[in-house]
Amino acid sequence: MSESGSKKSMPTEGKQDITQLLEVRRKIKARTPRFRRFESWRYVRIHDNWRKPKGVDNHMRLSVKGWPHLVKIGYRVPKKVRYLHPSGLRDVLVHNMSELEMLSPSKDAARFATGVGKRKRIELAKRAKELGIKVLNGKNLLTSAKPEPDKKSS
């Protein structure tokens, strides 16, 4: 056997770029229905959160025409881009400076936790800019920071 014949070629999905996979994910999500719990639209006491219908005669479970679709594995997105932000970065929740400094600018994007106050958010945003880390929910943090007063000598 020759060496070239014994080696298996890489699967086509492995060769695809992350941006292509993100585009595939966007298309899949565009045609994925909104999964709602059976008859949650009918009764106030039943919430929208998905629960699999298990009744013997349940129309939704039986996939009867005119009833909402069930959650099925065919609606999944490619594994490489699952749980990623649309930018292609991992969405990481940050509570403090040490968590921010552990992130990789090429792979991770920071999302500040809701418990972080305005002053710390501004400090974290400044540090993230220095490190080159993208902040997902830091809109206007650096522009709204108060400028330091200039001391004029008279």
DSSP file (Angstrom, degrees, kcal/mol; ACC not computed):
  #  RESIDUE AA STRUCTURE BP1 BP2  ACC     N-H-->O    O-->H-N    N-H-->O    O-->H-N    TCO  KAPPA ALPHA  PHI   PSI    X-CA   Y-CA   Z-CA
    1    1 A M              0   0    0      0, 0.0     2,-0.1     0, 0.0     5,-0.0   0.000 360.0 360.0 360.0 135.5    0.0    0.0    0.0
    2    2 A S     >  -     0   0    0      1,-0.1     4,-1.3     4,-0.0     3,-0.2  -0.466 360.0-118.1 -81.1 159.0    1.2    3.4   -0.8
    3    3 A E  H  > S+     0   0    0      1,-0.2     4,-1.3     2,-0.2     3,-0.2   0.882 113.1  53.7 -65.6 -37.6    1.3    6.1    1.8
    4    4 A S  H  4 S+     0   0    0      1,-0.2    -1,-0.2     2,-0.2    -2,-0.0   0.828 108.2  50.8 -68.7 -29.3   -1.1    8.4   -0.1
    5    5 A G  H  4 S+     0   0    0     -3,-0.2    -1,-0.2     1,-0.2    -2,-0.2   0.773 107.7  52.4 -77.2 -26.4   -3.7    5.5   -0.4
    6    6 A S  H  < S+     0   0    0     -4,-1.3     2,-0.3    -3,-0.2    -2,-0.2   0.757  91.8  84.9 -83.1 -24.9   -3.6    4.7    3.3
    7    7 A K  S  < S-     0   0    0     -4,-1.3     2,-0.3     1,-0.0     0, 0.0  -0.601  74.8-136.3 -80.7 135.7   -4.3    8.2    4.6
    8    8 A K        -     0   0    0     -2,-0.3     2,-0.1     1,-0.1    -2,-0.1  -0.687  22.2-114.2 -89.2 143.8   -7.9    9.2    4.8
    9    9 A S        -     0   0    0     -2,-0.3     3,-0.1     1,-0.1    -1,-0.1  -0.400  36.4 -97.2 -74.8 154.2   -8.9   12.7    3.6
   10   10 A M        -     0   0    0      1,-0.1    -1,-0.1    -2,-0.1     5,-0.1  -0.405  45.2-100.8 -67.8 144.2  -10.2   15.3    6.0
   11   11 A P    >>  -     0   0    0      0, 0.0     4,-0.9     0, 0.0     3,-0.7  -0.354  29.7-118.7 -64.1 150.4  -14.0   15.6    6.2
   12   12 A T  H 3> S+     0   0    0      1,-0.2     4,-1.0     2,-0.2     3,-0.5   0.838 112.3  57.7 -62.3 -33.5  -15.3   18.5    4.3
   13   13 A E  H 34 S+     0   0    0      1,-0.2    -1,-0.2     2,-0.2     3,-0.2   0.844 100.7  57.9 -66.4 -32.0  -16.8   20.2    7.4
   14   14 A G  H <4 S+     0   0    0     -3,-0.7    -1,-0.2     1,-0.2    -2,-0.2   0.802 106.5  49.1 -66.4 -28.7  -13.4   20.2    9.0
   15   15 A K  H  < S+     0   0    0     -4,-0.9    -1,-0.2    -3,-0.5    -2,-0.2   0.708  88.3 105.0 -83.1 -21.8  -12.0   22.2    6.2
   16   16 A Q  S  < S-     0   0    0     -4,-1.0     2,-0.1    -3,-0.2    -3,-0.0  -0.291  74.8-117.1 -64.4 144.6  -14.8   24.8    6.2
   17   17 A D     >  -     0   0    0      1,-0.1     4,-2.0     4,-0.0     3,-0.3  -0.436  20.1-115.7 -77.7 154.3  -14.0   28.1    7.7
   18   18 A I  H  > S+     0   0    0      1,-0.2     4,-2.5     2,-0.2     5,-0.2   0.867 115.7  57.2 -58.5 -37.8  -15.7   29.4   10.8
   19   19 A T  H  > S+     0   0    0      1,-0.2     4,-1.7     2,-0.2    -1,-0.2   0.886 106.4  48.7 -64.0 -37.4  -17.3   32.2    8.9
   20   20 A Q  H  > S+     0   0    0     -3,-0.3     4,-2.1     2,-0.2    -1,-0.2   0.909 111.9  49.2 -66.0 -41.5  -18.9   29.8    6.4
   21   21 A L  H  X S+     0   0    0     -4,-2.0     4,-2.6     1,-0.2    -2,-0.2   0.866 108.3  53.6 -66.8 -35.6  -20.2   27.7    9.3
   22   22 A L  H  X S+     0   0    0     -4,-2.5     4,-2.2     2,-0.2    -1,-0.2   0.876 108.3  50.4 -64.9 -36.4  -21.6   30.9   10.9
   23   23 A E  H  X S+     0   0    0     -4,-1.7     4,-2.0     2,-0.2    -2,-0.2   0.891 109.9  50.0 -66.9 -39.9  -23.4   31.6    7.7
   24   24 A V  H  X S+     0   0    0     -4,-2.1     4,-2.3     2,-0.2    -2,-0.2   0.919 110.8  50.3 -62.0 -43.8  -24.8   28.1    7.6
   25   25 A R  H  X S+     0   0    0     -4,-2.6     4,-2.8     1,-0.2     5,-0.2   0.899 108.0  52.9 -61.6 -41.5  -26.0   28.6   11.2
   26   26 A R  H  X S+     0   0    0     -4,-2.2     4,-1.6     1,-0.2    -1,-0.2   0.904 110.6  47.3 -61.3 -41.4  -27.6   31.9   10.4
   27   27 A K  H  X S+     0   0    0     -4,-2.0     4,-1.1     2,-0.2    -1,-0.2   0.897 112.6  48.7 -67.1 -40.8  -29.6   30.2    7.5
   28   28 A I  H >X S+     0   0    0     -4,-2.3     4,-0.6     1,-0.2     3,-0.5   0.932 112.3  48.2 -64.4 -45.6  -30.7   27.3    9.7
   29   29 A K  H 3< S+     0   0    0     -4,-2.8     3,-0.4     1,-0.2    -1,-0.2   0.813 104.4  61.4 -66.3 -29.3  -31.8   29.6   12.5
   30   30 A A  H 3< S+     0   0    0     -4,-1.6    -1,-0.2     1,-0.2    -2,-0.2   0.846 112.5  36.3 -65.8 -33.1  -33.7   31.7   10.0
   31   31 A R  H << S+     0   0    0     -4,-1.1    -1,-0.2    -3,-0.5    -2,-0.2   0.407  91.7 108.1-102.2   2.9  -35.9   28.8    9.1
   32   32 A T     <  -     0   0    0     -4,-0.6     3,-0.0    -3,-0.4    43,-0.0  -0.666  69.5-127.1 -78.8 129.5  -36.2   27.2   12.5
   33   33 A P        -     0   0    0      0, 0.0     2,-0.8     0, 0.0    -1,-0.1  -0.232  24.0-100.7 -71.2 165.2  -39.6   27.7   14.1
   34   34 A R        -     0   0    0      1,-0.0     2,-0.5     2,-0.0    35,-0.1  -0.795  39.7-138.6 -86.2 113.6  -40.2   29.2   17.5
   35   35 A F        +     0   0    0     -2,-0.8     2,-0.3    33,-0.1    15,-0.2  -0.625  28.2 177.7 -80.5 122.4  -40.8   26.2   19.7
   36   36 A R        -     0   0    0     -2,-0.5    13,-0.2    33,-0.3    12,-0.1  -0.906  34.4 -97.9-124.3 151.6  -43.7   26.7   22.1
   37   37 A R    >   -     0   0    0     11,-1.2     3,-2.2    -2,-0.3     4,-0.4  -0.379  57.2 -82.7 -66.9 145.4  -45.3   24.5   24.7
   38   38 A F  T 3  S-     0   0    0     13,-0.5    -1,-0.1     1,-0.3    20,-0.0  -0.250 109.0  -7.8 -54.0 124.9  -48.5   22.8   23.7
   39   39 A E  T >> S+     0   0    0      1,-0.1     4,-1.5    -3,-0.1     3,-1.0   0.655  88.2 131.5  59.1  22.2  -51.5   25.1   24.1
   40   40 A S  T <4 S+     0   0    0     -3,-2.2     6,-0.2     1,-0.2    -2,-0.1   0.762  72.1  58.7 -69.0 -23.0  -49.5   27.8   25.9
   41   41 A W  T 34 S+     0   0    0     -4,-0.4    -1,-0.2     1,-0.2     3,-0.1   0.608 107.8  47.4 -76.9 -11.9  -51.1   30.2   23.5
   42   42 A R  T <4 S+     0   0    0     -3,-1.0     2,-0.4     1,-0.2    -2,-0.2   0.815 110.6  43.7 -99.1 -37.7  -54.5   29.1   24.8
   43   43 A Y    ><  -     0   0    0     -4,-1.5     3,-0.8     3,-0.1    -1,-0.2  -0.928  60.8-149.0-119.7 135.3  -54.2   29.2   28.6
   44   44 A V  T 3  S+     0   0    0     -2,-0.4    -1,-0.1     1,-0.2    -4,-0.0   0.839  98.8  61.3 -66.3 -33.5  -52.6   31.9   30.7
   45   45 A R  T 3  S+     0   0    0      2,-0.1     2,-0.6     1,-0.0    -1,-0.2   0.666  91.7  75.5 -71.8 -15.8  -51.5   29.3   33.3
   46   46 A I  S <  S-     0   0    0     -3,-0.8    -3,-0.1    -7,-0.2     2,-0.1  -0.877  78.4-145.6-101.2 120.1  -49.4   27.4   30.8
   47   47 A H        -     0   0    0     -2,-0.6   -10,-0.2     1,-0.1    -6,-0.1  -0.338  20.4-113.5 -83.5 164.4  -46.1   29.2   30.1
   48   48 A D  S    S+     0   0    0     -8,-0.1   -11,-1.2   -12,-0.1     3,-0.1   0.682  73.8 122.6 -70.1 -20.6  -44.2   29.3   26.7
   49   49 A N  S    S-     0   0    0    -13,-0.2     2,-0.1     1,-0.1   -13,-0.1  -0.144  74.0-101.3 -51.7 134.3  -41.2   27.3   28.0
   50   50 A W        +     0   0    0    -15,-0.2     2,-0.4   -13,-0.1    -1,-0.1  -0.348  46.9 168.7 -64.4 129.9  -40.8   24.2   25.8
   51   51 A R        -     0   0    0     -3,-0.1   -13,-0.5    -2,-0.1   -15,-0.0  -0.990  39.3-113.0-135.7 136.0  -42.0   20.9   27.2
   52   52 A K        -     0   0    0     -2,-0.4     2,-0.3   -15,-0.1   -15,-0.1  -0.525  32.1-121.5 -70.8 128.6  -42.2   17.8   25.1
   53   53 A P        +     0   0    0      0, 0.0    -1,-0.1     0, 0.0    17,-0.0  -0.545  35.6 172.5 -71.9 132.4  -45.9   16.7   24.6
   54   54 A K        +     0   0    0     -2,-0.3    -2,-0.0     3,-0.0     2,-0.0   0.311  28.2 127.4-125.0   6.1  -46.4   13.2   25.9
   55   55 A G    >   -     0   0    0      1,-0.1     3,-0.9     2,-0.1     6,-0.1  -0.334  63.7-124.9 -68.3 150.1  -50.1   12.6   25.7
   56   56 A V  T 3  S+     0   0    0      1,-0.2    -1,-0.1     5,-0.0     0, 0.0   0.891 110.2  27.7 -61.6 -42.7  -51.4    9.6   23.9
   57   57 A D  T 3  S+     0   0    0      4,-0.0    -1,-0.2     5,-0.0     2,-0.2   0.156  85.1 144.9-106.5  17.9  -53.6   11.6   21.5
   58   58 A N    <>  -     0   0    0     -3,-0.9     4,-1.8     1,-0.2     5,-0.1  -0.404  41.3-151.6 -65.6 123.6  -51.6   14.8   21.5
   59   59 A H  T  4>S+     0   0    0     -2,-0.2     5,-2.4     1,-0.2     4,-0.3   0.862  95.0  52.0 -63.5 -37.7  -51.8   16.4   18.0
   60   60 A M  T >45S+     0   0    0      1,-0.2     3,-1.3     2,-0.2    -1,-0.2   0.921 109.1  49.1 -67.6 -43.3  -48.4   18.1   18.4
   61   61 A R  T 345S+     0   0    0      1,-0.3    -1,-0.2     2,-0.1    -2,-0.2   0.855 111.4  50.5 -62.7 -35.1  -46.7   14.8   19.4
   62   62 A L  T 3<5S-     0   0    0     -4,-1.8    -1,-0.3    -5,-0.0    -2,-0.2   0.453 111.1-124.5 -82.3  -0.9  -48.3   13.1   16.4
   63   63 A S  T < 5 -     0   0    0     -3,-1.3    -3,-0.2    -4,-0.3     2,-0.2   0.909  40.3-175.4  56.3  47.7  -47.1   15.9   14.1
   64   64 A V    > < -     0   0    0     -5,-2.4     3,-1.8     1,-0.1    -1,-0.2  -0.515  34.7 -96.1 -73.2 140.3  -50.6   16.6   12.8
   65   65 A K  T 3  S+     0   0    0      1,-0.2    -1,-0.1    -2,-0.2    -2,-0.0  -0.299 110.3  29.1 -57.2 134.7  -50.8   19.2   10.0
   66   66 A G  T 3  S+     0   0    0      1,-0.4    -1,-0.2    -3,-0.1    -6,-0.1   0.305  97.9 103.9  96.3  -8.3  -51.6   22.7   11.4
   67   67 A W  S <  S-     0   0    0     -3,-1.8    -1,-0.4    -8,-0.1     0, 0.0  -0.758  81.5 -89.5-104.0 154.1  -50.0   22.1   14.8
   68   68 A P        -     0   0    0      0, 0.0    -5,-0.1     0, 0.0    -1,-0.1  -0.154  49.0-100.1 -60.6 156.4  -46.6   23.6   15.8
   69   69 A H        -     0   0    0    -35,-0.1   -33,-0.3     1,-0.1     2,-0.2  -0.336  30.7-120.9 -75.9 156.6  -43.4   21.6   15.1
   70   70 A L        -     0   0    0    -10,-0.1     2,-0.4   -35,-0.1    -1,-0.1  -0.574  33.7 -96.3 -89.9 158.2  -41.6   19.5   17.7
   71   71 A V        +     0   0    0     -2,-0.2     2,-0.3     3,-0.0    -1,-0.1  -0.649  55.0 173.1 -72.8 126.2  -38.0   20.0   18.7
   72   72 A K    >   -     0   0    0     -2,-0.4     3,-1.6     1,-0.0     4,-0.1  -0.938  45.5-113.0-137.0 159.7  -35.9   17.6   16.6
   73   73 A I  G >  S+     0   0    0     -2,-0.3     3,-1.8     1,-0.3    -1,-0.0   0.727 106.7  74.7 -65.6 -22.6  -32.2   17.0   16.1
   74   74 A G  G 3  S+     0   0    0      1,-0.3    -1,-0.3     0, 0.0    -3,-0.0   0.654  86.6  63.4 -65.9 -14.8  -32.4   18.2   12.5
   75   75 A Y  G <  S+     0   0    0     -3,-1.6    -1,-0.3     2,-0.0    -2,-0.2   0.481  80.3 114.4 -86.6  -3.1  -32.7   21.8   13.7
   76   76 A R    <   -     0   0    0     -3,-1.8     3,-0.1    -4,-0.1    -3,-0.0  -0.220  60.7-131.9 -69.1 159.6  -29.2   21.7   15.2
   77   77 A V        -     0   0    0      1,-0.2     5,-0.1     2,-0.0    -1,-0.1  -0.643  43.3 -66.4-105.6 165.4  -26.4   23.9   13.9
   78   78 A P    >>  -     0   0    0      0, 0.0     3,-1.1     0, 0.0     4,-0.5  -0.209  45.2-125.3 -54.7 141.3  -22.8   22.7   13.1
   79   79 A K  G >4 S+     0   0    0      1,-0.3     3,-0.8     2,-0.2    -2,-0.0   0.817 104.6  60.9 -60.6 -35.2  -20.9   21.7   16.3
   80   80 A K  G 34 S+     0   0    0      1,-0.2    -1,-0.3     3,-0.0   -62,-0.0   0.783 113.2  35.7 -66.0 -26.8  -17.9   24.1   15.7
   81   81 A V  G X4 S+     0   0    0     -3,-1.1     3,-1.5   -60,-0.1    -1,-0.2   0.333  85.0 125.9-110.3   6.9  -20.1   27.2   15.8
   82   82 A R  T << S+     0   0    0     -3,-0.8     3,-0.1    -4,-0.5    -3,-0.0  -0.464  82.5   7.0 -67.3 135.9  -22.6   26.0   18.5
   83   83 A Y  T 3  S+     0   0    0      1,-0.2     8,-0.6    -2,-0.2    -1,-0.3   0.531  99.0 132.6  70.6   9.8  -22.9   28.5   21.4
   84   84 A L  B <   -A   90   0A   0     -3,-1.5    -1,-0.2     6,-0.1     6,-0.2  -0.595  62.7-109.8 -88.7 154.0  -20.7   31.1   19.6
   85   85 A H    >   -     0   0    0      4,-2.8     3,-2.9    -2,-0.2    -1,-0.1  -0.443  38.2-104.5 -69.6 153.0  -21.5   34.8   19.3
   86   86 A P  T 3  S+     0   0    0      0, 0.0    -1,-0.1     0, 0.0   -60,-0.1   0.733 122.4  64.6 -55.0 -21.2  -22.4   35.9   15.8
   87   87 A S  T 3  S-     0   0    0      2,-0.2     3,-0.1     1,-0.0   -65,-0.0   0.618 119.9-110.6 -75.0 -11.6  -18.9   37.4   15.6
   88   88 A G  S <  S+     0   0    0     -3,-2.9     2,-0.2     1,-0.4    -1,-0.0   0.424  80.6 120.1  95.3   0.8  -17.4   33.9   15.9
   89   89 A L  S    S-     0   0    0     -4,-0.1    -4,-2.8     1,-0.1    -1,-0.4  -0.651  71.7-103.3 -97.4 155.0  -16.1   34.6   19.4
   90   90 A R  E     -Ab  84 108A   0     17,-3.1    19,-2.9    -2,-0.2     2,-0.8  -0.587  32.8-128.7 -73.8 136.1  -16.9   32.7   22.6
   91   91 A D  E     - b   0 109A   0     -8,-0.6     2,-0.5    -2,-0.3    19,-0.2  -0.790  32.5-175.3 -90.4 108.8  -19.3   34.7   24.8
   92   92 A V  E     - b   0 110A   0     17,-2.8    19,-2.5    -2,-0.8     2,-0.4  -0.915  22.2-132.7-114.5 129.5  -17.7   34.7   28.3
   93   93 A L  E     - b   0 111A   0     -2,-0.5     2,-0.4    17,-0.2    19,-0.2  -0.654  24.5-160.9 -80.4 127.7  -19.4   36.2   31.3
   94   94 A V  E     + b   0 112A   0     17,-2.7    19,-2.5    -2,-0.4    22,-0.1  -0.936  24.6 166.6-117.8 130.0  -17.0   38.5   33.3
   95   95 A H        +     0   0    0     -2,-0.4     2,-0.3     1,-0.2    -1,-0.1   0.678  67.7   6.0-108.3 -28.4  -17.4   39.6   36.9
   96   96 A N  S  > S-     0   0    0     20,-0.1     4,-1.6     1,-0.1    -1,-0.2  -0.875  80.6 -88.6-150.2 179.0  -14.0   41.1   37.7
   97   97 A M  H  > S+     0   0    0     -2,-0.3     4,-2.3     1,-0.2     5,-0.2   0.860 118.5  55.5 -64.8 -38.8  -10.6   42.0   36.4
   98   98 A S  H  > S+     0   0    0      1,-0.2     4,-0.7     2,-0.2    -1,-0.2   0.879 107.9  49.2 -65.7 -36.0   -8.9   38.6   37.0
   99   99 A E  H  4 S+     0   0    0     -3,-0.2     3,-0.4     1,-0.2     4,-0.3   0.872 111.0  51.3 -67.5 -36.4  -11.6   36.9   34.9
  100  100 A L  H >< S+     0   0    0     -4,-1.6     3,-1.4     1,-0.2    -2,-0.2   0.899 106.5  53.2 -66.4 -41.1  -11.1   39.5   32.1
  101  101 A E  H 3< S+     0   0    0     -4,-2.3    -1,-0.2     1,-0.3    -2,-0.2   0.657  99.6  63.2 -73.1 -14.8   -7.3   39.0   32.0
  102  102 A M  T 3< S+     0   0    0     -4,-0.7    -1,-0.3    -3,-0.4    -2,-0.2   0.593  85.3 101.7 -81.2 -10.9   -7.7   35.2   31.6
  103  103 A L  S <  S-     0   0    0     -3,-1.4     3,-0.0    -4,-0.3     7,-0.0  -0.387  70.1-131.6 -78.6 152.4   -9.5   35.7   28.2
  104  104 A S    >>  -     0   0    0      1,-0.1     4,-3.1    -2,-0.1     3,-0.8  -0.901   8.1-146.2-101.2 124.3   -7.8   35.3   24.8
  105  105 A P  T 34 S+     0   0    0      0, 0.0    29,-0.3     0, 0.0    -1,-0.1   0.798  98.2  51.8 -61.4 -28.0   -8.5   38.2   22.4
  106  106 A S  T 34 S+     0   0    0      1,-0.1     3,-0.0    27,-0.1    27,-0.0   0.743 125.2  22.0 -80.9 -22.5   -8.5   35.9   19.4
  107  107 A K  T <4 S+     0   0    0     -3,-0.8   -17,-3.1   -18,-0.1     2,-0.3   0.718 113.5  60.7-114.1 -29.8  -11.1   33.4   20.8
  108  108 A D  E  <  -b   90   0A   0     -4,-3.1    26,-0.6   -19,-0.2     2,-0.4  -0.746  48.8-164.7-114.7 151.2  -13.1   35.2   23.5
  109  109 A A  E     -bc  91 134A   0    -19,-2.9   -17,-2.8    -2,-0.3     2,-0.3  -0.988  26.0-127.2-125.6 140.3  -15.4   38.2   23.8
  110  110 A A  E     -bc  92 135A   0     24,-2.7    26,-3.2    -2,-0.4    27,-0.5  -0.666  18.6-172.0 -92.1 140.3  -16.4   39.6   27.3
  111  111 A R  E     -b   93   0A   0    -19,-2.5   -17,-2.7    -2,-0.3     2,-0.2  -0.980  25.6-131.3-126.8 117.8  -19.9   40.2   28.5
  112  112 A F  E     -b   94   0A   0     -2,-0.4   -17,-0.2   -19,-0.2   -19,-0.1  -0.464  24.4-115.4 -72.5 136.6  -20.0   42.1   31.8
  113  113 A A    >   -     0   0    0    -19,-2.5     3,-1.4    -2,-0.2    -1,-0.1  -0.296  20.6-118.2 -67.5 154.7  -22.3   40.5   34.5
  114  114 A T  T 3  S+     0   0    0      1,-0.3    -1,-0.1    -2,-0.0    -2,-0.1   0.739 110.6  64.1 -68.9 -21.7  -25.3   42.5   35.5
  115  115 A G  T 3  S+     0   0    0      2,-0.0     2,-0.4     0, 0.0    -1,-0.3   0.546  78.5 101.8 -79.1  -6.1  -24.0   42.7   39.1
  116  116 A V  S <  S-     0   0    0     -3,-1.4   -20,-0.1   -22,-0.1    -4,-0.0  -0.676  71.4-132.5 -82.8 127.6  -21.0   44.8   38.0
  117  117 A G     >  -     0   0    0     -2,-0.4     4,-2.2     1,-0.1     5,-0.2  -0.160  22.7-100.7 -76.8 172.3  -21.5   48.5   38.8
  118  118 A K  H  > S+     0   0    0      1,-0.2     4,-2.2     2,-0.2     5,-0.2   0.887 118.3  51.6 -62.6 -44.0  -20.8   51.4   36.5
  119  119 A R  H  > S+     0   0    0      1,-0.2     4,-1.9     2,-0.2    -1,-0.2   0.929 114.1  43.2 -62.5 -45.8  -17.4   52.4   37.9
  120  120 A K  H  > S+     0   0    0      1,-0.2     4,-3.0     2,-0.2    -1,-0.2   0.850 110.2  57.6 -68.1 -34.3  -16.1   48.8   37.6
  121  121 A R  H  X S+     0   0    0     -4,-2.2     4,-2.7     2,-0.2    -1,-0.2   0.916 106.9  48.3 -60.8 -42.6  -17.6   48.5   34.2
  122  122 A I  H  X S+     0   0    0     -4,-2.2     4,-2.2     2,-0.2    -2,-0.2   0.917 112.8  47.8 -64.6 -42.9  -15.6   51.5   33.0
  123  123 A E  H  X S+     0   0    0     -4,-1.9     4,-2.2     2,-0.2    -2,-0.2   0.920 113.6  47.8 -62.6 -44.1  -12.4   50.1   34.5
  124  124 A L  H  X S+     0   0    0     -4,-3.0     4,-2.6     1,-0.2    -2,-0.2   0.891 110.7  51.6 -63.9 -39.7  -13.1   46.7   32.9
  125  125 A A  H  X S+     0   0    0     -4,-2.7     4,-2.0     2,-0.2    -1,-0.2   0.897 109.8  49.3 -65.3 -40.4  -13.8   48.3   29.5
  126  126 A K  H  X S+     0   0    0     -4,-2.2     4,-1.9     2,-0.2    -2,-0.2   0.928 113.6  46.0 -63.1 -44.9  -10.6   50.3   29.7
  127  127 A R  H  X S+     0   0    0     -4,-2.2     4,-2.3     1,-0.2    -2,-0.2   0.882 110.5  53.4 -65.9 -38.7   -8.6   47.2   30.5
  128  128 A A  H  X>S+     0   0    0     -4,-2.6     5,-2.7     1,-0.2     4,-1.2   0.882 107.6  51.5 -63.8 -37.8  -10.4   45.2   27.8
  129  129 A K  H  <5S+     0   0    0     -4,-2.0    -1,-0.2     3,-0.2    -2,-0.2   0.899 109.6  49.9 -65.4 -40.3   -9.4   47.9   25.2
  130  130 A E  H  <5S+     0   0    0     -4,-1.9    -2,-0.2     1,-0.2    -1,-0.2   0.903 114.8  43.8 -62.7 -41.6   -5.8   47.6   26.3
  131  131 A L  H  <5S-     0   0    0     -4,-2.3    -1,-0.2    -5,-0.1    -2,-0.2   0.621 112.9-119.1 -80.1 -13.1   -5.8   43.8   26.0
  132  132 A G  T  <5 +     0   0    0     -4,-1.2     2,-0.4     1,-0.3    -3,-0.2   0.776  60.4 150.7  80.3  27.7   -7.7   44.0   22.7
  133  133 A I      < -     0   0    0     -5,-2.7     2,-0.3    -6,-0.2    -1,-0.3  -0.792  46.2-124.1 -96.8 133.2  -10.7   42.0   24.0
  134  134 A K  E     -c  109   0A   0    -26,-0.6   -24,-2.7    -2,-0.4     2,-0.5  -0.576  19.1-149.3 -75.9 133.8  -14.1   42.7   22.4
  135  135 A V  E     -c  110   0A   0     -2,-0.3     3,-0.5   -26,-0.2   -24,-0.2  -0.925   7.1-165.8-106.7 124.2  -16.8   43.8   24.9
  136  136 A L  S    S+     0   0    0    -26,-3.2   -25,-0.2    -2,-0.5    -1,-0.1   0.818  85.8  26.7 -82.0 -31.7  -20.3   42.7   23.9
  137  137 A N  S    S+     0   0    0    -27,-0.5    -1,-0.2     1,-0.1   -26,-0.1  -0.135  88.6 103.9-124.2  39.8  -22.4   44.8   26.3
  138  138 A G    >   +     0   0    0     -3,-0.5     3,-1.8   -28,-0.1     4,-0.4  -0.093  44.9 163.1-109.5  34.5  -20.1   47.8   26.9
  139  139 A K  T 3  S-     0   0    0      1,-0.3    -3,-0.0     2,-0.1    -2,-0.0  -0.320  71.3  -7.3 -61.3 129.5  -21.9   50.3   24.8
  140  140 A N  T 3> S+     0   0    0      1,-0.1     4,-1.6    -2,-0.1    -1,-0.3   0.616  93.7 125.2  62.9  17.3  -20.9   53.9   25.5
  141  141 A L  T <4 S+     0   0    0     -3,-1.8     4,-0.4     2,-0.2    -2,-0.1   0.923  78.9  36.9 -71.4 -41.8  -18.8   52.9   28.6
  142  142 A L  T  4 S+     0   0    0     -4,-0.4    -1,-0.2     1,-0.2     3,-0.1   0.791 119.6  48.0 -81.5 -27.0  -15.6   54.6   27.4
  143  143 A T  T  4 S+     0   0    0      1,-0.2    -2,-0.2     3,-0.0    -1,-0.2   0.796 110.9  50.2 -82.1 -28.4  -17.4   57.6   25.8
  144  144 A S  S  < S+     0   0    0     -4,-1.6    -1,-0.2     2,-0.1    -2,-0.2   0.529  82.0 115.3 -88.3  -5.0  -19.7   58.4   28.8
  145  145 A A  S    S-     0   0    0     -4,-0.4    -3,-0.0    -3,-0.1   -26,-0.0  -0.431  77.7-107.8 -65.4 136.7  -16.8   58.3   31.3
  146  146 A K        -     0   0    0     -2,-0.1     2,-0.1     1,-0.1    -1,-0.1  -0.445  32.7-120.9 -67.0 131.4  -16.3   61.8   32.8
  147  147 A P        -     0   0    0      0, 0.0    -1,-0.1     0, 0.0     3,-0.0  -0.448  32.3-102.7 -70.9 147.1  -13.2   63.5   31.6
  148  148 A E        -     0   0    0     -2,-0.1     2,-0.1     1,-0.1     0, 0.0  -0.513  42.1-107.2 -71.1 136.0  -10.7   64.5   34.3
  149  149 A P        -     0   0    0      0, 0.0     2,-0.3     0, 0.0    -1,-0.1  -0.395  30.8-124.7 -67.0 136.5  -10.8   68.2   35.1
  150  150 A D        -     0   0    0     -2,-0.1     2,-0.8    -3,-0.0     0, 0.0  -0.648  17.0-133.6 -82.0 135.3   -7.9   70.2   33.8
  151  151 A K        -     0   0    0     -2,-0.3     2,-0.4     2,-0.0    -1,-0.0  -0.801  21.5-161.3 -93.3 112.8   -6.0   72.2   36.5
  152  152 A K        -     0   0    0     -2,-0.8     2,-0.5     2,-0.0    -2,-0.0  -0.777  12.1-136.6 -95.9 134.2   -5.4   75.7   35.2
  153  153 A S              0   0    0     -2,-0.4    -2,-0.0     1,-0.1     0, 0.0  -0.787 360.0 360.0 -89.0 127.4   -2.8   77.8   36.9
  154  154 A S              0   0    0     -2,-0.5    -1,-0.1     0, 0.0    -2,-0.0   0.390 360.0 360.0-113.4 360.0   -3.9   81.4   37.5
